Amino acid sequence: MKSGDLRQRLGITQRMIQWWVDHRVIRPHSRSGQYVFDEDQAMIAAIVAELRLKKRFSLTKIRRLKIKPTAAEALADFLVTDSRNAIYCSEAELLPTLAAARRGCSVVSLRELRARLNGQPAKKRRAAA
């Protein structure tokens, strides 16, 4: 995926991508002067965007998390973080993981990020009755 496609799907700017690359938060391939993201790097960029823009994590905290999901972790439904640790879990493991946490946690839906990266519109959530 080219950086233009990634920017459009994640709602980020080229300057953000450049900053994250310069500070080694993400590491895309460079081809003809343009960044090219494989599937893993695109997912890492999506996680960084979510943590930075919606969860208000600093780049220092994000860098400390060392977000590099393995193949099995990349298939997880959620990323749970207390800003020190990153835990990948399924939907069934989410509540027990949150209950066991000793600190406040942020949750990132990897399912929604995968859908955004694949160009699918986000599913609308139903309002509680």
MOGIDA-V362665 format. One record per residue. RES is the residue in three letters. SS is DSSP state (~ for helix, > for strand, _ for the rest). PHI is phi in whole degrees, -180 to 180 (NA if undefined). D_FIRST is the distance of its C-alpha to the first C-alpha in Angstrom with 1 decimal. Layout:
BEGIN
RES&SS&PHI&D_FIRST + RES&SS&PHI&D_FIRST
END
This chain:
BEGIN
MET&_&NA&0.0 + LYS&>&-80&3.8 + SER&~&-62&6.6 + GLY&~&-64&8.3 + ASP&~&-64&6.4 + LEU&~&-63&6.7 + ARG&~&-59&10.2 + GLN&~&-65&11.2 + ARG&~&-74&10.7 + LEU&~&-102&12.3 + GLY&_&70&14.8 + ILE&_&-119&14.6 + THR&_&-103&15.2 + GLN&~&-63&14.0 + ARG&~&-63&17.3 + MET&~&-62&16.5 + ILE&~&-60&13.4 + GLN&~&-60&15.7 + TRP&~&-63&18.5 + TRP&~&-65&16.8 + VAL&~&-69&15.7 + ASP&~&-59&19.2 + HIS&_&-97&20.8 + ARG&_&56&18.8 + VAL&_&-83&17.7 + ILE&_&-126&14.1 + ARG&_&-137&13.3 + PRO&_&-78&9.9 + HIS&>&-84&10.2 + SER&>&-116&11.4 + ARG&>&-133&11.4 + SER&_&54&13.9 + GLY&_&77&14.2 + GLN&>&-122&10.6 + TYR&>&-76&8.6 + VAL&>&-125&5.6 + PHE&_&-107&5.1 + ASP&_&-78&6.3 + GLU&~&-58&7.7 + ASP&~&-66&10.6 + GLN&~&-68&9.5 + ALA&~&-65&7.5 + MET&~&-66&10.9 + ILE&~&-62&12.9 + ALA&~&-62&11.6 + ALA&~&-65&12.4 + ILE&~&-65&15.8 + VAL&~&-61&16.5 + ALA&~&-60&16.0 + GLU&~&-63&18.3 + LEU&~&-66&20.8 + ARG&~&-75&21.0 + LEU&~&-88&21.1 + LYS&~&-100&22.8 + LYS&_&-98&24.7 + ARG&_&61&25.6 + PHE&_&-79&25.2 + SER&_&-78&25.6 + LEU&~&-64&23.1 + THR&~&-63&26.0 + LYS&~&-66&26.2 + ILE&~&-64&22.5 + ARG&~&-62&22.6 + ARG&~&-63&25.8 + LEU&~&-67&24.2 + LYS&_&52&22.0 + ILE&_&-75&19.3 + LYS&_&-140&18.0 + PRO&_&-64&18.3 + THR&_&-73&19.5 + ALA&~&-58&18.5 + ALA&~&-69&21.4 + GLU&~&-67&20.8 + ALA&~&-65&17.2 + LEU&_&-89&18.9 + ALA&_&-66&21.3 + ASP&_&-87&21.9 + PHE&>&-140&22.6 + LEU&>&-115&22.5 + VAL&>&-113&25.9 + THR&>&-139&26.7 + ASP&_&-107&30.0 + SER&_&77&28.3 + ARG&_&-116&29.6 + ASN&_&-127&28.2 + ALA&>&-117&25.1 + ILE&>&-121&26.1 + TYR&>&-96&23.8 + CYS&>&-147&25.9 + SER&_&-85&26.2 + GLU&~&-62&27.8 + ALA&~&-68&31.2 + GLU&~&-89&31.0 + LEU&~&-62&29.9 + LEU&~&-63&33.5 + PRO&~&-62&35.2 + THR&~&-65&32.7 + LEU&~&-67&33.3 + ALA&~&-67&37.0 + ALA&~&-82&37.2 + ALA&_&-68&35.5 + ARG&_&-98&38.0 + ARG&_&-130&36.0 + GLY&_&-63&34.1 + CYS&_&-125&30.6 + SER&>&-112&27.4 + VAL&>&-119&25.4 + VAL&>&-118&21.7 + SER&>&-83&20.7 + LEU&~&-72&17.8 + ARG&~&-61&18.3 + GLU&~&-66&17.6 + LEU&~&-65&14.5 + ARG&~&-62&13.1 + ALA&~&-63&14.3 + ARG&~&-63&12.7 + LEU&~&-67&9.2 + ASN&_&-87&10.1 + GLY&_&81&11.5 + GLN&_&-89&15.0 + PRO&_&-67&17.6 + ALA&_&-68&19.3 + LYS&_&-72&22.6 + LYS&_&-78&25.6 + ARG&_&-85&28.0 + ARG&_&-80&31.6 + ALA&_&-73&34.1 + ALA&_&-68&36.7 + ALA&_&-81&40.0
END
